[in-house]
Amino acid sequence: MSDAEIGMMCCASCGTEEVDGVKLKKCTACKSVRYCSVKCQKDHRAKHKRECKKRAAELRDGIVFKQPESSHLGDCPICCLPLAPSIDEKASPMMSCCSKRICNGCSFADQIRQLKEAQVRKCPYCRHQLPKSQEEAAQIRMKRVEVNDPVAIWRLGVRCRREGDYESAFQHYKKAAELGNADAHYNLSCVYRDGEGVEKDKKKEVYHLEEAAIAGHTFARHNLACYEGINGREERAVKHLIINAKLGDDKSVEGLKQNYADGLVSKEDFAAALRAYQAALDATKSPQRDKAAQYEIFKSTSG
């Protein structure tokens, strides 16, 4: 048994062992020491503070720099293929009835089927009849808000910000973020950066960027890469760019190219990131999505 493991069996302040009903609780920040009481934790604080801060930062980095399985958009719930890591509504429209993002391929295929069968337009996923007006769509979204749908709450925050109601936008972002919405965390980082309805706070800005990035939000991680680069922490910036490239993010690949030219990325790491980037892009492709994209090009050029 290592010294660290032995140390975890007794209070770091008074040495009391976890026996005879004595329960030791871990330091909530570093998880590396334990205490038998709040008094012992306070008494040991001055001695433990520096090591605790260092260990807590290491644990946080382990979470922040872990490669997400996918972008925060996840997969299309119909074809189960990854959604492209962008916020392009045409590539993955958001349905107001169920708050699901549907890929352009499945959306287009369902439109064609319903037109051929002369059916009333319905959501490709939940089959709810599509709203006939913006007002009806807003009413549907409010019903989703009332049942604590984090996506609907986040979108309400976006609408409030667009209307200039920054205080309400902040409250909606905050609630959606507490429910785990990555987009809300990203928007909160922008709020704290720009001071919209709150005081500017760099620490909170970075925290929410990290929370969004952990969930696979490529915009947030790219902002983190820029932040680290501006502050002279090129190694951390490159790590963020590589993680994003593996999710299929175009901007991060461009950033990696520049860092490679500047000698900040090894040839092996750069090549591996490009291969992973291409694999991520290929995973989002399908014949249906290609047809939908071609149709959008046709519409834009014809008229």
N, C-alpha and C positions, 0 to 999 in steps of 0.2 A: 504493500500500500504506500502510495506517495505521501510526501509531507503535506501537499495540498489537500489530499483526501482525508488525512488524519486531522488537519486543521478544520475541516468542515464538520467534524464530529463533535467539536466543542465550541463554546462561545469565544469569539475572537478577543473579547475584552477581559472577562473574568476567568475563562477556562472551564466553565461548567460544562459537563458532558451531557449528551442527550440520553439520559437514563432516568428511570423512576418517574416517569410522567413529565419530565422537563422537555418542552418543545422548543427547538431552535428555529429561528426564521432567517432566511437569506437576506442579505443586503439587496434591496430592490433594484439598485443601479448596476452593480458589478456581478452579482450572483456568486462571488468567489469566497465570501466569508459569511458566518452565521452568528446570531446573537440570541441570548436567552431573554432579553428584555429591552424595552425602549431606552431605559437608563444606560444600559451597557453600550447600546449603539451610539448614544449621544456622547458618552465618555470616550469612546474609541474613535470618534469622528475626526479629530485633529490628526491623529496618527495615520488613519486610513484614507483620508481625503484624496491625496495625490494618487495613490495606487488605484483607488476606486474610480477616479475620473479617467485614468488611463485604460483600465480594464473595461469600463462602460463604453468608451469610445471604440475599443477593439470589437466588442460585441455588436455595437451599432453598425460598424463597417461591415461586419460579417453578414448582416442582414441586408444593408444597402447594396453591397456589391455581389449579392447572389443573383445568378442569372434567372430571370423570370421564365416560366414555361411558355408564356405567350405575351402579347401586348395586352393592355387593360381591356381592349375590345373583345378579346377571346375569339370564339368561333361563331359562325353563323348558326343559329339554332335549327336551321332546316337542313342544309347540306353538310354541316359539321366541319367545313373547311375554315381555316383561320381568316379573320377579317384583316384587311390591310391596315397597318398601323398609321392611320391618318384620321382626320376629322372631316373628311369629305362626305357630305350627306348623300351625294349621288352614288358613291361607292358602297356606302352602308347606311341607308336611310333608317332613322329611328321611328318606330311606330308608337303613336301616342296612346293607343289602346292597351298595350302590354309592356311598353318601354323596352322592347327588344330591337336590336339592330339586325336588320336582314341584309344580306349581301345583294349587290346589284343583280347578280345572276338569278338568284331565287325570286327576287322581286319582279324582274323582267319576265321570267318564265311563267310566274303566276298571273301577271297581267295578260299575257298572250292567251293563256288557257281560259281566263274568265271572259276575254273578248270573244273568243271562238265559241264559247258556250253561252254567250249573251247573259252572263251572270252579273249580279250587283257586285261592285268592287268590295272586296273584303281583305282583311289583314292576312298575309300569307301564312302567318304563324298561328294566331289565336282565332282566326276566322270571324272576328268582330267586323261588322260593317264599317267601312271607312267613313270618317266624318265628312259632311257635305260643305262645311264652312270652317273658317278659322275659329269662330266662336264656339262651335260644337267641339272642335279639337281641344280648345282651352278647357271646356267643361269636363271632357274626358280626362285630361291631364290632372285637373284638380281632384277628381275622384281618386286618382293614383296617389296624389299627395296626401290625401286624407287617410290612406291605409299605409302611410310611411314607406312608399316606394322611393328609395334613394335616388334613382335616376330622375323620376318626376320632380322630386324636391330640388335636385341640382338644376334641372331645366327651368324651374320656376325662378331660381336664383339668377340664372342667365337672363331671363326676361326682365326681372326687376332691375338688374344692372343696366340693361339696354334702355330702360325707361328712366334711368337716372336715380333710382331708389337704391342707393348703395348700402344703406343700413339693413333694409330687408334682404338684399342680395347676400350680404355677409351672413345673416342669420340662417338663410336657406343653405348656403354653402357649408356652413358650420355643421348644421344638422345632417346634411347628406354625407359629409366627411365622417361624422361619427358613426354613420351607418355603413361606412366602408367604400364610399364612392370615390374612385381615383380622380375623376374629372373635378370633383368638388375640392379635393386637396390641391389640385393644380390651380384652380381659380382662387383659392385662399392664398396661395403663394403670390399670385398676382396682386391680390388685394393688399397684402402686407408690403409688397414691393412698391406699389403706387400710392398707398395710403388712402384708399377709397373707403371712406366711412370709418376707418380706424387709423391709429398712428402707424407710421412706417416702422417695420420691425424686421431687420435682416435675419435674426435668429429664427423667428417664426416662419419667415419666407422659405428659408432653407429646409426647415423641418417638414413643411408641407410639400416641398419639392421632393424630398426624400421619400415621404409616405406615398406620393403618387408614383414615383419611380419604382419603388418596391413592388407596386401592383402592376408594373409593366407600362406605365405612361411614358411614351417615348419623348413627347414634348418636354415633360418635366425633367427627364434624365439628360436631355440635350442641354437644358438650361443649367443643370448641375455641372455638366462638363464645362460650359462657358464660365461658370462661377469659379470652379477650381482652377481653370486656366488663367483667368484674370488675376487670381491670387497667387500665381506662381507654383501651383501644385499640379504640374503637368502629368505626373504619373497617375494621379487620381482622375484627372480629366480624361486621359486615354482609356482608363478602365471603363468609365461611363460610356465612351464612344464605342468601344468594342462590344459591350453588352447591348447597346442600342442597335448596332450593325447586325448583330445576330438575330434581332427581332425584325429586321428588314427596313430600318429607318434610313432614308436617303441622305438626309442632312448629316447624320453621324458618319456615314461613309465618306462624304466629302471632307468632313473634319479629320477623319483618319488619314486620308490621302495627304492632307497638308501636314499633319504631324509626322507621317512617314517621310515626306520630303525634308522635314526639318530634323530628321534623325531621332525622333522621340518614340518611334514604334519600330520594333524589329521586323525584319522581312518575314519571319515565320508567323509572328502574331498578325501581321497585316494580311498575309495570304489566307490564314485560317479564318480571319474575320470576314474577308471577301467571299470565301466559300460558304460560310454560314449565312451571310447576307443573301446570296443567290438562292440558297436552299429555302430560306424564309420566304423570298419572293415567289419561288416556284410553288410553294405550298398553298399560296393564296389563289393560284390560277385554276381555271376550269373552263370548258367550252361554253357553259352558260354565261359565265362572267365576261368572256371574250365577246360573245354576241351582244350582251348588254352594253359593253363599252363601245362597240362598233355602232350600235343604234344611237348612242348619245352623240357620237361624232357626226353621224348622218343628220341628226336633228339640228346640231349647231351649224352645220355647213349648208343646210338646205333652207334655212330660214327664217 
